[in-house]
Amino acid sequence: RTRPERVAADKGYSSRKIRAYLRRRGIKSAIPERLDQINGRLSRGESLCHLDRAAYRRRNLVERCFNKLKQNKALATRYDKRARHYQAMVALACLRLWLP
C-alpha cells in the first residue's frame, strides 16, 4: 500500500483540515478532539467524533518505544550524518533494548 489504513495522532493534530484531508484520501483517523472542538460541536448540535481507543493505545506503545530509543544520545542528537551509519546506530540501540 502506498497510503496507511489508519493514522493515530495526539490532540495537537486535531483540526478540521487534517480530518478532511484524511477523509478525502480514505484514511481512518484515531485523533482525540480538543476540549474547544468538543464544545463547538455540542453548541452547533453536531455529534462527537468517534475515537478508536484501541488504535490510540497502540500509538502510545510506539511513542514509548521511540522514547527508549532516544535515550541513546547518538540517536537523539543524530551525530551520524550518513543514513547507513544512523541506521546502524538504530539497530544497536534496538539490540540493547531487546537483550538483557
mmCIF file as gemmi writes it, N, C-alpha and C atoms, coordinates in Angstrom:
data_model
loop_
_atom_site.group_PDB
_atom_site.id
_atom_site.type_symbol
_atom_site.label_atom_id
_atom_site.label_alt_id
_atom_site.label_comp_id
_atom_site.label_asym_id
_atom_site.label_entity_id
_atom_site.label_seq_id
_atom_site.pdbx_PDB_ins_code
_atom_site.Cartn_x
_atom_site.Cartn_y
_atom_site.Cartn_z
_atom_site.occupancy
_atom_site.B_iso_or_equiv
_atom_site.pdbx_formal_charge
_atom_site.auth_seq_id
_atom_site.auth_asym_id
_atom_site.pdbx_PDB_model_num
ATOM 1 N N . ARG Axp A 1 ? 0.831 -1.196 0 1 0 ? 1 A 1
ATOM 2 C CA . ARG Axp A 1 ? 0 0 0 1 0 ? 1 A 1
ATOM 3 C C . ARG Axp A 1 ? 0.862 1.24 0 1 0 ? 1 A 1
ATOM 4 N N . THR Axp A 2 ? 0.381 2.237 -0.663 1 0 ? 2 A 1
ATOM 5 C CA . THR Axp A 2 ? 1.11 3.497 -0.683 1 0 ? 2 A 1
ATOM 6 C C . THR Axp A 2 ? 0.572 4.47 0.349 1 0 ? 2 A 1
ATOM 7 N N . ARG Axp A 3 ? -0.553 4.154 0.939 1 0 ? 3 A 1
ATOM 8 C CA . ARG Axp A 3 ? -1.101 5.025 1.971 1 0 ? 3 A 1
ATOM 9 C C . ARG Axp A 3 ? -1.486 4.176 3.181 1 0 ? 3 A 1
ATOM 10 N N . PRO Axp A 4 ? -1.431 4.753 4.37 1 0 ? 4 A 1
ATOM 11 C CA . PRO Axp A 4 ? -1.769 3.97 5.559 1 0 ? 4 A 1
ATOM 12 C C . PRO Axp A 4 ? -3.27 3.711 5.656 1 0 ? 4 A 1
ATOM 13 N N . GLU Axp A 5 ? -3.617 2.671 6.384 1 0 ? 5 A 1
ATOM 14 C CA . GLU Axp A 5 ? -5.027 2.368 6.617 1 0 ? 5 A 1
ATOM 15 C C . GLU Axp A 5 ? -5.598 3.284 7.691 1 0 ? 5 A 1
ATOM 16 N N . ARG Axp A 6 ? -4.753 3.616 8.684 1 0 ? 6 A 1
ATOM 17 C CA . ARG Axp A 6 ? -5.199 4.426 9.808 1 0 ? 6 A 1
ATOM 18 C C . ARG Axp A 6 ? -4.064 5.322 10.28 1 0 ? 6 A 1
ATOM 19 N N . VAL Axp A 7 ? -4.411 6.513 10.762 1 0 ? 7 A 1
ATOM 20 C CA . VAL Axp A 7 ? -3.444 7.446 11.337 1 0 ? 7 A 1
ATOM 21 C C . VAL Axp A 7 ? -3.821 7.667 12.787 1 0 ? 7 A 1
ATOM 22 N N . ALA Axp A 8 ? -2.851 7.494 13.672 1 0 ? 8 A 1
ATOM 23 C CA . ALA Axp A 8 ? -3.063 7.749 15.097 1 0 ? 8 A 1
ATOM 24 C C . ALA Axp A 8 ? -2.172 8.921 15.489 1 0 ? 8 A 1
ATOM 25 N N . ALA Axp A 9 ? -2.762 9.954 16.073 1 0 ? 9 A 1
ATOM 26 C CA . ALA Axp A 9 ? -2.007 11.149 16.441 1 0 ? 9 A 1
ATOM 27 C C . ALA Axp A 9 ? -2.57 11.718 17.739 1 0 ? 9 A 1
ATOM 28 N N . ASP Axp A 10 ? -1.84 12.659 18.322 1 0 ? 10 A 1
ATOM 29 C CA . ASP Axp A 10 ? -2.328 13.267 19.566 1 0 ? 10 A 1
ATOM 30 C C . ASP Axp A 10 ? -3.212 14.477 19.251 1 0 ? 10 A 1
ATOM 31 N N . LYS Axp A 11 ? -3.662 15.146 20.295 1 0 ? 11 A 1
ATOM 32 C CA . LYS Axp A 11 ? -4.618 16.248 20.137 1 0 ? 11 A 1
ATOM 33 C C . LYS Axp A 11 ? -4.06 17.426 19.351 1 0 ? 11 A 1
ATOM 34 N N . GLY Axp A 12 ? -2.75 17.533 19.279 1 0 ? 12 A 1
ATOM 35 C CA . GLY Axp A 12 ? -2.134 18.626 18.524 1 0 ? 12 A 1
ATOM 36 C C . GLY Axp A 12 ? -2.468 18.574 17.038 1 0 ? 12 A 1
ATOM 37 N N . TYR Axp A 13 ? -2.819 17.397 16.535 1 0 ? 13 A 1
ATOM 38 C CA . TYR Axp A 13 ? -3.144 17.233 15.118 1 0 ? 13 A 1
ATOM 39 C C . TYR Axp A 13 ? -4.642 17.191 14.874 1 0 ? 13 A 1
ATOM 40 N N . SER Axp A 14 ? -5.428 17.571 15.855 1 0 ? 14 A 1
ATOM 41 C CA . SER Axp A 14 ? -6.874 17.555 15.726 1 0 ? 14 A 1
ATOM 42 C C . SER Axp A 14 ? -7.348 18.879 15.138 1 0 ? 14 A 1
ATOM 43 N N . SER Axp A 15 ? -7.595 18.881 13.838 1 0 ? 15 A 1
ATOM 44 C CA . SER Axp A 15 ? -8.131 20.071 13.187 1 0 ? 15 A 1
ATOM 45 C C . SER Axp A 15 ? -9.051 19.626 12.057 1 0 ? 15 A 1
ATOM 46 N N . ARG Axp A 16 ? -9.897 20.544 11.622 1 0 ? 16 A 1
ATOM 47 C CA . ARG Axp A 16 ? -10.831 20.221 10.54 1 0 ? 16 A 1
ATOM 48 C C . ARG Axp A 16 ? -10.089 19.906 9.244 1 0 ? 16 A 1
ATOM 49 N N . LYS Axp A 17 ? -9.039 20.665 8.957 1 0 ? 17 A 1
ATOM 50 C CA . LYS Axp A 17 ? -8.302 20.461 7.718 1 0 ? 17 A 1
ATOM 51 C C . LYS Axp A 17 ? -7.659 19.08 7.661 1 0 ? 17 A 1
ATOM 52 N N . ILE Axp A 18 ? -7.048 18.68 8.755 1 0 ? 18 A 1
ATOM 53 C CA . ILE Axp A 18 ? -6.39 17.369 8.778 1 0 ? 18 A 1
ATOM 54 C C . ILE Axp A 18 ? -7.415 16.257 8.663 1 0 ? 18 A 1
ATOM 55 N N . ARG Axp A 19 ? -8.512 16.37 9.403 1 0 ? 19 A 1
ATOM 56 C CA . ARG Axp A 19 ? -9.551 15.331 9.331 1 0 ? 19 A 1
ATOM 57 C C . ARG Axp A 19 ? -10.173 15.269 7.938 1 0 ? 19 A 1
ATOM 58 N N . ALA Axp A 20 ? -10.406 16.426 7.321 1 0 ? 20 A 1
ATOM 59 C CA . ALA Axp A 20 ? -10.981 16.438 5.971 1 0 ? 20 A 1
ATOM 60 C C . ALA Axp A 20 ? -10.011 15.821 4.964 1 0 ? 20 A 1
ATOM 61 N N . TYR Axp A 21 ? -8.739 16.124 5.094 1 0 ? 21 A 1
ATOM 62 C CA . TYR Axp A 21 ? -7.73 15.554 4.203 1 0 ? 21 A 1
ATOM 63 C C . TYR Axp A 21 ? -7.711 14.031 4.309 1 0 ? 21 A 1
ATOM 64 N N . LEU Axp A 22 ? -7.734 13.529 5.545 1 0 ? 22 A 1
ATOM 65 C CA . LEU Axp A 22 ? -7.717 12.08 5.743 1 0 ? 22 A 1
ATOM 66 C C . LEU Axp A 22 ? -8.979 11.428 5.179 1 0 ? 22 A 1
ATOM 67 N N . ARG Axp A 23 ? -10.13 12.076 5.373 1 0 ? 23 A 1
ATOM 68 C CA . ARG Axp A 23 ? -11.384 11.532 4.824 1 0 ? 23 A 1
ATOM 69 C C . ARG Axp A 23 ? -11.342 11.472 3.303 1 0 ? 23 A 1
ATOM 70 N N . ARG Axp A 24 ? -10.831 12.542 2.658 1 0 ? 24 A 1
ATOM 71 C CA . ARG Axp A 24 ? -10.732 12.561 1.197 1 0 ? 24 A 1
ATOM 72 C C . ARG Axp A 24 ? -9.872 11.431 0.666 1 0 ? 24 A 1
ATOM 73 N N . ARG Axp A 25 ? -8.831 11.104 1.396 1 0 ? 25 A 1
ATOM 74 C CA . ARG Axp A 25 ? -7.924 10.046 0.953 1 0 ? 25 A 1
ATOM 75 C C . ARG Axp A 25 ? -8.364 8.664 1.402 1 0 ? 25 A 1
ATOM 76 N N . GLY Axp A 26 ? -9.45 8.582 2.172 1 0 ? 26 A 1
ATOM 77 C CA . GLY Axp A 26 ? -9.961 7.291 2.619 1 0 ? 26 A 1
ATOM 78 C C . GLY Axp A 26 ? -9.151 6.675 3.74 1 0 ? 26 A 1
ATOM 79 N N . ILE Axp A 27 ? -8.558 7.52 4.577 1 0 ? 27 A 1
ATOM 80 C CA . ILE Axp A 27 ? -7.736 7.05 5.692 1 0 ? 27 A 1
ATOM 81 C C . ILE Axp A 27 ? -8.5 7.279 6.985 1 0 ? 27 A 1
ATOM 82 N N . LYS Axp A 28 ? -8.622 6.241 7.802 1 0 ? 28 A 1
ATOM 83 C CA . LYS Axp A 28 ? -9.286 6.376 9.096 1 0 ? 28 A 1
ATOM 84 C C . LYS Axp A 28 ? -8.346 7.09 10.052 1 0 ? 28 A 1
ATOM 85 N N . SER Axp A 29 ? -8.924 7.783 11.026 1 0 ? 29 A 1
ATOM 86 C CA . SER Axp A 29 ? -8.083 8.507 11.981 1 0 ? 29 A 1
ATOM 87 C C . SER Axp A 29 ? -8.435 8.115 13.406 1 0 ? 29 A 1
ATOM 88 N N . ALA Axp A 30 ? -7.416 8.112 14.253 1 0 ? 30 A 1
ATOM 89 C CA . ALA Axp A 30 ? -7.581 7.906 15.687 1 0 ? 30 A 1
ATOM 90 C C . ALA Axp A 30 ? -6.944 9.111 16.372 1 0 ? 30 A 1
ATOM 91 N N . ILE Axp A 31 ? -7.658 10.246 16.312 1 0 ? 31 A 1
ATOM 92 C CA . ILE Axp A 31 ? -7.169 11.501 16.86 1 0 ? 31 A 1
ATOM 93 C C . ILE Axp A 31 ? -8.213 12.028 17.839 1 0 ? 31 A 1
ATOM 94 N N . PRO Axp A 32 ? -7.887 12.141 19.132 1 0 ? 32 A 1
ATOM 95 C CA . PRO Axp A 32 ? -8.866 12.694 20.064 1 0 ? 32 A 1
ATOM 96 C C . PRO Axp A 32 ? -9.082 14.185 19.81 1 0 ? 32 A 1
ATOM 97 N N . GLU Axp A 33 ? -10.266 14.664 20.129 1 0 ? 33 A 1
ATOM 98 C CA . GLU Axp A 33 ? -10.582 16.077 19.921 1 0 ? 33 A 1
ATOM 99 C C . GLU Axp A 33 ? -10.186 16.907 21.135 1 0 ? 33 A 1
ATOM 100 N N . ARG Axp A 34 ? -9.807 18.154 20.875 1 0 ? 34 A 1
ATOM 101 C CA . ARG Axp A 34 ? -9.527 19.084 21.956 1 0 ? 34 A 1
ATOM 102 C C . ARG Axp A 34 ? -10.847 19.54 22.572 1 0 ? 34 A 1
ATOM 103 N N . LEU Axp A 35 ? -10.781 20.032 23.78 1 0 ? 35 A 1
ATOM 104 C CA . LEU Axp A 35 ? -11.978 20.426 24.515 1 0 ? 35 A 1
ATOM 105 C C . LEU Axp A 35 ? -12.736 21.542 23.8 1 0 ? 35 A 1
ATOM 106 N N . ASP Axp A 36 ? -12.017 22.51 23.2 1 0 ? 36 A 1
ATOM 107 C CA . ASP Axp A 36 ? -12.707 23.592 22.499 1 0 ? 36 A 1
ATOM 108 C C . ASP Axp A 36 ? -13.453 23.069 21.27 1 0 ? 36 A 1
ATOM 109 N N . GLN Axp A 37 ? -12.929 22.049 20.617 1 0 ? 37 A 1
ATOM 110 C CA . GLN Axp A 37 ? -13.62 21.457 19.473 1 0 ? 37 A 1
ATOM 111 C C . GLN Axp A 37 ? -14.868 20.699 19.918 1 0 ? 37 A 1
ATOM 112 N N . ILE Axp A 38 ? -14.763 20.004 21.038 1 0 ? 38 A 1
ATOM 113 C CA . ILE Axp A 38 ? -15.924 19.282 21.566 1 0 ? 38 A 1
ATOM 114 C C . ILE Axp A 38 ? -17.031 20.259 21.918 1 0 ? 38 A 1
ATOM 115 N N . ASN Axp A 39 ? -16.676 21.358 22.59 1 0 ? 39 A 1
ATOM 116 C CA . ASN Axp A 39 ? -17.674 22.367 22.97 1 0 ? 39 A 1
ATOM 117 C C . ASN Axp A 39 ? -18.292 23.013 21.733 1 0 ? 39 A 1
ATOM 118 N N . GLY Axp A 40 ? -17.493 23.271 20.705 1 0 ? 40 A 1
ATOM 119 C CA . GLY Axp A 40 ? -18.014 23.852 19.469 1 0 ? 40 A 1
ATOM 120 C C . GLY Axp A 40 ? -18.988 22.917 18.776 1 0 ? 40 A 1
ATOM 121 N N . ARG Axp A 41 ? -18.678 21.637 18.737 1 0 ? 41 A 1
ATOM 122 C CA . ARG Axp A 41 ? -19.59 20.665 18.129 1 0 ? 41 A 1
ATOM 123 C C . ARG Axp A 41 ? -20.914 20.598 18.885 1 0 ? 41 A 1
ATOM 124 N N . LEU Axp A 42 ? -20.817 20.585 20.214 1 0 ? 42 A 1
ATOM 125 C CA . LEU Axp A 42 ? -22.032 20.5 21.019 1 0 ? 42 A 1
ATOM 126 C C . LEU Axp A 42 ? -22.895 21.751 20.854 1 0 ? 42 A 1
ATOM 127 N N . SER Axp A 43 ? -22.255 22.916 20.762 1 0 ? 43 A 1
ATOM 128 C CA . SER Axp A 43 ? -23.031 24.152 20.604 1 0 ? 43 A 1
ATOM 129 C C . SER Axp A 43 ? -23.7 24.229 19.227 1 0 ? 43 A 1
ATOM 130 N N . ARG Axp A 44 ? -23.107 23.615 18.212 1 0 ? 44 A 1
ATOM 131 C CA . ARG Axp A 44 ? -23.708 23.585 16.88 1 0 ? 44 A 1
ATOM 132 C C . ARG Axp A 44 ? -24.697 22.44 16.707 1 0 ? 44 A 1
ATOM 133 N N . GLY Axp A 45 ? -24.774 21.571 17.718 1 0 ? 45 A 1
ATOM 134 C CA . GLY Axp A 45 ? -25.708 20.452 17.644 1 0 ? 45 A 1
ATOM 135 C C . GLY Axp A 45 ? -25.181 19.271 16.847 1 0 ? 45 A 1
ATOM 136 N N . GLU Axp A 46 ? -23.872 19.218 16.614 1 0 ? 46 A 1
ATOM 137 C CA . GLU Axp A 46 ? -23.282 18.114 15.869 1 0 ? 46 A 1
ATOM 138 C C . GLU Axp A 46 ? -22.936 16.971 16.814 1 0 ? 46 A 1
ATOM 139 N N . SER Axp A 47 ? -22.726 15.8 16.248 1 0 ? 47 A 1
ATOM 140 C CA . SER Axp A 47 ? -22.322 14.661 17.07 1 0 ? 47 A 1
ATOM 141 C C . SER Axp A 47 ? -20.804 14.674 17.237 1 0 ? 47 A 1
ATOM 142 N N . LEU Axp A 48 ? -20.343 14.026 18.276 1 0 ? 48 A 1
ATOM 143 C CA . LEU Axp A 48 ? -18.909 13.973 18.545 1 0 ? 48 A 1
ATOM 144 C C . LEU Axp A 48 ? -18.232 12.95 17.634 1 0 ? 48 A 1
ATOM 145 N N . CYS Axp A 49 ? -16.938 13.146 17.395 1 0 ? 49 A 1
ATOM 146 C CA . CYS Axp A 49 ? -16.174 12.196 16.581 1 0 ? 49 A 1
ATOM 147 C C . CYS Axp A 49 ? -15.946 10.921 17.376 1 0 ? 49 A 1
ATOM 148 N N . HIS Axp A 50 ? -15.991 9.804 16.673 1 0 ? 50 A 1
ATOM 149 C CA . HIS Axp A 50 ? -15.733 8.514 17.303 1 0 ? 50 A 1
ATOM 150 C C . HIS Axp A 50 ? -14.228 8.297 17.371 1 0 ? 50 A 1
ATOM 151 N N . LEU Axp A 51 ? -13.721 7.944 18.55 1 0 ? 51 A 1
ATOM 152 C CA . LEU Axp A 51 ? -12.3 7.695 18.733 1 0 ? 51 A 1
ATOM 153 C C . LEU Axp A 51 ? -12.087 6.2 18.932 1 0 ? 51 A 1
ATOM 154 N N . ASP Axp A 52 ? -11.261 5.59 18.091 1 0 ? 52 A 1
ATOM 155 C CA . ASP Axp A 52 ? -10.907 4.186 18.244 1 0 ? 52 A 1
ATOM 156 C C . ASP Axp A 52 ? -9.845 4.099 19.33 1 0 ? 52 A 1
ATOM 157 N N . ARG Axp A 53 ? -10.276 3.789 20.528 1 0 ? 53 A 1
ATOM 158 C CA . ARG Axp A 53 ? -9.363 3.814 21.677 1 0 ? 53 A 1
ATOM 159 C C . ARG Axp A 53 ? -8.259 2.762 21.579 1 0 ? 53 A 1
ATOM 160 N N . ALA Axp A 54 ? -8.566 1.613 20.992 1 0 ? 54 A 1
ATOM 161 C CA . ALA Axp A 54 ? -7.547 0.569 20.856 1 0 ? 54 A 1
ATOM 162 C C . ALA Axp A 54 ? -6.407 1.04 19.948 1 0 ? 54 A 1
ATOM 163 N N . ALA Axp A 55 ? -6.735 1.689 18.85 1 0 ? 55 A 1
ATOM 164 C CA . ALA Axp A 55 ? -5.701 2.212 17.951 1 0 ? 55 A 1
ATOM 165 C C . ALA Axp A 55 ? -4.906 3.326 18.629 1 0 ? 55 A 1
ATOM 166 N N . TYR Axp A 56 ? -5.584 4.145 19.421 1 0 ? 56 A 1
ATOM 167 C CA . TYR Axp A 56 ? -4.883 5.234 20.108 1 0 ? 56 A 1
ATOM 168 C C . TYR Axp A 56 ? -3.939 4.682 21.166 1 0 ? 56 A 1
ATOM 169 N N . ARG Axp A 57 ? -4.311 3.59 21.833 1 0 ? 57 A 1
ATOM 170 C CA . ARG Axp A 57 ? -3.421 2.969 22.818 1 0 ? 57 A 1
ATOM 171 C C . ARG Axp A 57 ? -2.176 2.391 22.148 1 0 ? 57 A 1
ATOM 172 N N . ARG Axp A 58 ? -2.326 1.835 20.953 1 0 ? 58 A 1
ATOM 173 C CA . ARG Axp A 58 ? -1.167 1.312 20.232 1 0 ? 58 A 1
ATOM 174 C C . ARG Axp A 58 ? -0.211 2.45 19.865 1 0 ? 58 A 1
ATOM 175 N N . ARG Axp A 59 ? -0.739 3.633 19.616 1 0 ? 59 A 1
ATOM 176 C CA . ARG Axp A 59 ? 0.106 4.792 19.342 1 0 ? 59 A 1
ATOM 177 C C . ARG Axp A 59 ? 0.995 5.095 20.54 1 0 ? 59 A 1
ATOM 178 N N . ASN Axp A 60 ? 0.436 4.986 21.738 1 0 ? 60 A 1
ATOM 179 C CA . ASN Axp A 60 ? 1.203 5.237 22.951 1 0 ? 60 A 1
ATOM 180 C C . ASN Axp A 60 ? 2.342 4.231 23.085 1 0 ? 60 A 1
ATOM 181 N N . LEU Axp A 61 ? 2.124 3.001 22.697 1 0 ? 61 A 1
ATOM 182 C CA . LEU Axp A 61 ? 3.158 1.974 22.745 1 0 ? 61 A 1
ATOM 183 C C . LEU Axp A 61 ? 4.327 2.357 21.831 1 0 ? 61 A 1
ATOM 184 N N . VAL Axp A 62 ? 4.022 2.845 20.646 1 0 ? 62 A 1
ATOM 185 C CA . VAL Axp A 62 ? 5.066 3.265 19.701 1 0 ? 62 A 1
ATOM 186 C C . VAL Axp A 62 ? 5.807 4.478 20.245 1 0 ? 62 A 1
ATOM 187 N N . GLU Axp A 63 ? 5.087 5.43 20.826 1 0 ? 63 A 1
ATOM 188 C CA . GLU Axp A 63 ? 5.729 6.621 21.394 1 0 ? 63 A 1
ATOM 189 C C . GLU Axp A 63 ? 6.7 6.25 22.506 1 0 ? 63 A 1
ATOM 190 N N . ARG Axp A 64 ? 6.333 5.292 23.347 1 0 ? 64 A 1
ATOM 191 C CA . ARG Axp A 64 ? 7.229 4.859 24.43 1 0 ? 64 A 1
ATOM 192 C C . ARG Axp A 64 ? 8.473 4.186 23.872 1 0 ? 64 A 1
ATOM 193 N N . CYS Axp A 65 ? 8.313 3.435 22.789 1 0 ? 65 A 1
ATOM 194 C CA . CYS Axp A 65 ? 9.467 2.795 22.152 1 0 ? 65 A 1
ATOM 195 C C . CYS Axp A 65 ? 10.431 3.853 21.609 1 0 ? 65 A 1
ATOM 196 N N . PHE Axp A 66 ? 9.901 4.878 20.929 1 0 ? 66 A 1
ATOM 197 C CA . PHE Axp A 66 ? 10.753 5.964 20.438 1 0 ? 66 A 1
ATOM 198 C C . PHE Axp A 66 ? 11.467 6.659 21.592 1 0 ? 66 A 1
ATOM 199 N N . ASN Axp A 67 ? 10.77 6.834 22.718 1 0 ? 67 A 1
ATOM 200 C CA . ASN Axp A 67 ? 11.369 7.476 23.876 1 0 ? 67 A 1
ATOM 201 C C . ASN Axp A 67 ? 12.557 6.657 24.387 1 0 ? 67 A 1
ATOM 202 N N . LYS Axp A 68 ? 12.396 5.339 24.438 1 0 ? 68 A 1
ATOM 203 C CA . LYS Axp A 68 ? 13.502 4.495 24.901 1 0 ? 68 A 1
ATOM 204 C C . LYS Axp A 68 ? 14.671 4.545 23.931 1 0 ? 68 A 1
ATOM 205 N N . LEU Axp A 69 ? 14.375 4.57 22.64 1 0 ? 69 A 1
ATOM 206 C CA . LEU Axp A 69 ? 15.461 4.653 21.657 1 0 ? 69 A 1
ATOM 207 C C . LEU Axp A 69 ? 16.179 5.999 21.74 1 0 ? 69 A 1
ATOM 208 N N . LYS Axp A 70 ? 15.455 7.065 22.004 1 0 ? 70 A 1
ATOM 209 C CA . LYS Axp A 70 ? 16.044 8.408 22.048 1 0 ? 70 A 1
ATOM 210 C C . LYS Axp A 70 ? 16.89 8.623 23.306 1 0 ? 70 A 1
ATOM 211 N N . GLN Axp A 71 ? 16.856 7.664 24.255 1 0 ? 71 A 1
ATOM 212 C CA . GLN Axp A 71 ? 17.735 7.783 25.419 1 0 ? 71 A 1
ATOM 213 C C . GLN Axp A 71 ? 19.193 7.569 25.026 1 0 ? 71 A 1
ATOM 214 N N . ASN Axp A 72 ? 19.4 6.975 23.869 1 0 ? 72 A 1
ATOM 215 C CA . ASN Axp A 72 ? 20.737 6.856 23.308 1 0 ? 72 A 1
ATOM 216 C C . ASN Axp A 72 ? 21.114 8.22 22.729 1 0 ? 72 A 1
ATOM 217 N N . LYS Axp A 73 ? 22.144 8.825 23.277 1 0 ? 73 A 1
ATOM 218 C CA . LYS Axp A 73 ? 22.484 10.202 22.901 1 0 ? 73 A 1
ATOM 219 C C . LYS Axp A 73 ? 22.826 10.356 21.423 1 0 ? 73 A 1
ATOM 220 N N . ALA Axp A 74 ? 23.469 9.351 20.85 1 0 ? 74 A 1
ATOM 221 C CA . ALA Axp A 74 ? 23.846 9.441 19.434 1 0 ? 74 A 1
ATOM 222 C C . ALA Axp A 74 ? 22.609 9.463 18.541 1 0 ? 74 A 1
ATOM 223 N N . LEU Axp A 75 ? 21.538 8.811 18.952 1 0 ? 75 A 1
ATOM 224 C CA . LEU Axp A 75 ? 20.302 8.836 18.165 1 0 ? 75 A 1
ATOM 225 C C . LEU Axp A 75 ? 19.546 10.141 18.373 1 0 ? 75 A 1
ATOM 226 N N . ALA Axp A 76 ? 19.519 10.614 19.597 1 0 ? 76 A 1
ATOM 227 C CA . ALA Axp A 76 ? 18.736 11.811 19.905 1 0 ? 76 A 1
ATOM 228 C C . ALA Axp A 76 ? 19.303 13.043 19.213 1 0 ? 76 A 1
ATOM 229 N N . THR Axp A 77 ? 20.633 13.148 19.129 1 0 ? 77 A 1
ATOM 230 C CA . THR Axp A 77 ? 21.246 14.335 18.537 1 0 ? 77 A 1
ATOM 231 C C . THR Axp A 77 ? 21.676 14.117 17.09 1 0 ? 77 A 1
ATOM 232 N N . ARG Axp A 78 ? 21.597 12.881 16.63 1 0 ? 78 A 1
ATOM 233 C CA . ARG Axp A 78 ? 21.96 12.487 15.263 1 0 ? 78 A 1
ATOM 234 C C . ARG Axp A 78 ? 23.37 12.968 14.923 1 0 ? 78 A 1
ATOM 235 N N . TYR Axp A 79 ? 24.335 12.399 15.639 1 0 ? 79 A 1
ATOM 236 C CA . TYR Axp A 79 ? 25.734 12.694 15.353 1 0 ? 79 A 1
ATOM 237 C C . TYR Axp A 79 ? 26.133 12.17 13.982 1 0 ? 79 A 1
ATOM 238 N N . ASP Axp A 80 ? 25.626 10.984 13.621 1 0 ? 80 A 1
ATOM 239 C CA . ASP Axp A 80 ? 25.982 10.375 12.336 1 0 ? 80 A 1
ATOM 240 C C . ASP Axp A 80 ? 25.206 11.049 11.223 1 0 ? 80 A 1
ATOM 241 N N . LYS Axp A 81 ? 25.904 11.563 10.251 1 0 ? 81 A 1
ATOM 242 C CA . LYS Axp A 81 ? 25.247 12.268 9.151 1 0 ? 81 A 1
ATOM 243 C C . LYS Axp A 81 ? 24.866 11.345 8.002 1 0 ? 81 A 1
ATOM 244 N N . ARG Axp A 82 ? 25.533 10.235 7.87 1 0 ? 82 A 1
ATOM 245 C CA . ARG Axp A 82 ? 25.204 9.295 6.801 1 0 ? 82 A 1
ATOM 246 C C . ARG Axp A 82 ? 24.076 8.376 7.241 1 0 ? 82 A 1
ATOM 247 N N . ALA Axp A 83 ? 23.179 8.104 6.323 1 0 ? 83 A 1
ATOM 248 C CA . ALA Axp A 83 ? 21.984 7.325 6.642 1 0 ? 83 A 1
ATOM 249 C C . ALA Axp A 83 ? 22.333 5.924 7.108 1 0 ? 83 A 1
ATOM 250 N N . ARG Axp A 84 ? 23.31 5.289 6.478 1 0 ? 84 A 1
ATOM 251 C CA . ARG Axp A 84 ? 23.632 3.912 6.871 1 0 ? 84 A 1
ATOM 252 C C . ARG Axp A 84 ? 24.269 3.854 8.254 1 0 ? 84 A 1
ATOM 253 N N . HIS Axp A 85 ? 25.026 4.884 8.635 1 0 ? 85 A 1
ATOM 254 C CA . HIS Axp A 85 ? 25.594 4.918 9.982 1 0 ? 85 A 1
ATOM 255 C C . HIS Axp A 85 ? 24.495 5.113 11.021 1 0 ? 85 A 1
ATOM 256 N N . TYR Axp A 86 ? 23.57 6.007 10.696 1 0 ? 86 A 1
ATOM 257 C CA . TYR Axp A 86 ? 22.445 6.242 11.612 1 0 ? 86 A 1
ATOM 258 C C . TYR Axp A 86 ? 21.595 4.984 11.743 1 0 ? 86 A 1
ATOM 259 N N . GLN Axp A 87 ? 21.355 4.291 10.646 1 0 ? 87 A 1
ATOM 260 C CA . GLN Axp A 87 ? 20.578 3.056 10.676 1 0 ? 87 A 1
ATOM 261 C C . GLN Axp A 87 ? 21.289 1.992 11.514 1 0 ? 87 A 1
ATOM 262 N N . ALA Axp A 88 ? 22.601 1.943 11.441 1 0 ? 88 A 1
ATOM 263 C CA . ALA Axp A 88 ? 23.364 1.006 12.267 1 0 ? 88 A 1
ATOM 264 C C . ALA Axp A 88 ? 23.218 1.347 13.749 1 0 ? 88 A 1
ATOM 265 N N . MET Axp A 89 ? 23.208 2.65 14.069 1 0 ? 89 A 1
ATOM 266 C CA . MET Axp A 89 ? 23.024 3.056 15.471 1 0 ? 89 A 1
ATOM 267 C C . MET Axp A 89 ? 21.626 2.692 15.974 1 0 ? 89 A 1
ATOM 268 N N . VAL Axp A 90 ? 20.633 2.83 15.11 1 0 ? 90 A 1
ATOM 269 C CA . VAL Axp A 90 ? 19.271 2.427 15.486 1 0 ? 90 A 1
ATOM 270 C C . VAL Axp A 90 ? 19.244 0.931 15.762 1 0 ? 90 A 1
ATOM 271 N N . ALA Axp A 91 ? 19.899 0.15 14.918 1 0 ? 91 A 1
ATOM 272 C CA . ALA Axp A 91 ? 19.947 -1.305 15.121 1 0 ? 91 A 1
ATOM 273 C C . ALA Axp A 91 ? 20.639 -1.648 16.44 1 0 ? 91 A 1
ATOM 274 N N . LEU Axp A 92 ? 21.739 -0.964 16.735 1 0 ? 92 A 1
ATOM 275 C CA . LEU Axp A 92 ? 22.437 -1.214 18.006 1 0 ? 92 A 1
ATOM 276 C C . LEU Axp A 92 ? 21.58 -0.831 19.206 1 0 ? 92 A 1
ATOM 277 N N . ALA Axp A 93 ? 20.872 0.28 19.109 1 0 ? 93 A 1
ATOM 278 C CA . ALA Axp A 93 ? 20.007 0.708 20.213 1 0 ? 93 A 1
ATOM 279 C C . ALA Axp A 93 ? 18.874 -0.297 20.419 1 0 ? 93 A 1
ATOM 280 N N . CYS Axp A 94 ? 18.325 -0.833 19.324 1 0 ? 94 A 1
ATOM 281 C CA . CYS Axp A 94 ? 17.279 -1.847 19.444 1 0 ? 94 A 1
ATOM 282 C C . CYS Axp A 94 ? 17.816 -3.1 20.1 1 0 ? 94 A 1
ATOM 283 N N . LEU Axp A 95 ? 19.011 -3.501 19.717 1 0 ? 95 A 1
ATOM 284 C CA . LEU Axp A 95 ? 19.623 -4.682 20.34 1 0 ? 95 A 1
ATOM 285 C C . LEU Axp A 95 ? 19.829 -4.479 21.832 1 0 ? 95 A 1
ATOM 286 N N . ARG Axp A 96 ? 20.251 -3.282 22.207 1 0 ? 96 A 1
ATOM 287 C CA . ARG Axp A 96 ? 20.442 -3.001 23.64 1 0 ? 96 A 1
ATOM 288 C C . ARG Axp A 96 ? 19.118 -3.07 24.399 1 0 ? 96 A 1
ATOM 289 N N . LEU Axp A 97 ? 18.026 -2.708 23.748 1 0 ? 97 A 1
ATOM 290 C CA . LEU Axp A 97 ? 16.719 -2.801 24.401 1 0 ? 97 A 1
ATOM 291 C C . LEU Axp A 97 ? 16.251 -4.25 24.542 1 0 ? 97 A 1
ATOM 292 N N . TRP Axp A 98 ? 16.503 -5.05 23.512 1 0 ? 98 A 1
ATOM 293 C CA . TRP Axp A 98 ? 15.955 -6.41 23.486 1 0 ? 98 A 1
ATOM 294 C C . TRP Axp A 98 ? 16.807 -7.401 24.268 1 0 ? 98 A 1
ATOM 295 N N . LEU Axp A 99 ? 18.118 -7.178 24.334 1 0 ? 99 A 1
ATOM 296 C CA . LEU Axp A 99 ? 18.984 -8.088 25.084 1 0 ? 99 A 1
ATOM 297 C C . LEU Axp A 99 ? 18.976 -7.723 26.553 1 0 ? 99 A 1
ATOM 298 N N . PRO Axp A 100 ? 19.023 -8.7 27.435 1 0 ? 100 A 1
ATOM 299 C CA . PRO Axp A 100 ? 19.011 -8.38 28.882 1 0 ? 100 A 1
ATOM 300 C C . PRO Axp A 100 ? 20.276 -7.728 29.364 1 0 ? 100 A 1
